[in-house]
Amino acid sequence: MKVIINLQSHELPDGATLALALERLAARPPFAAAVNQQFVPSGQHAQTRLNDGDQIEVIQPVTGG
């Protein structure tokens, strides 16, 4: 299945979870993740199943000012 992660298309196996997508992206904490504009708490990444066409945003905090 194809999903969009941070505006880039990625191919994942059917039944993939958000945790797998983050692993493939090599996301390193701290970060926040959202699927279809809905925030997903880190404790739910492994249980959050993805569907073809889902849009995932991975946002890392920016420091400074």
Secondary structure by P-SEA (a helix, b strand, c coil): cbbbcccbbbbbcccccaaaaaaaacccccccccccccccccccccccccccbbbbbbbbbbbcc
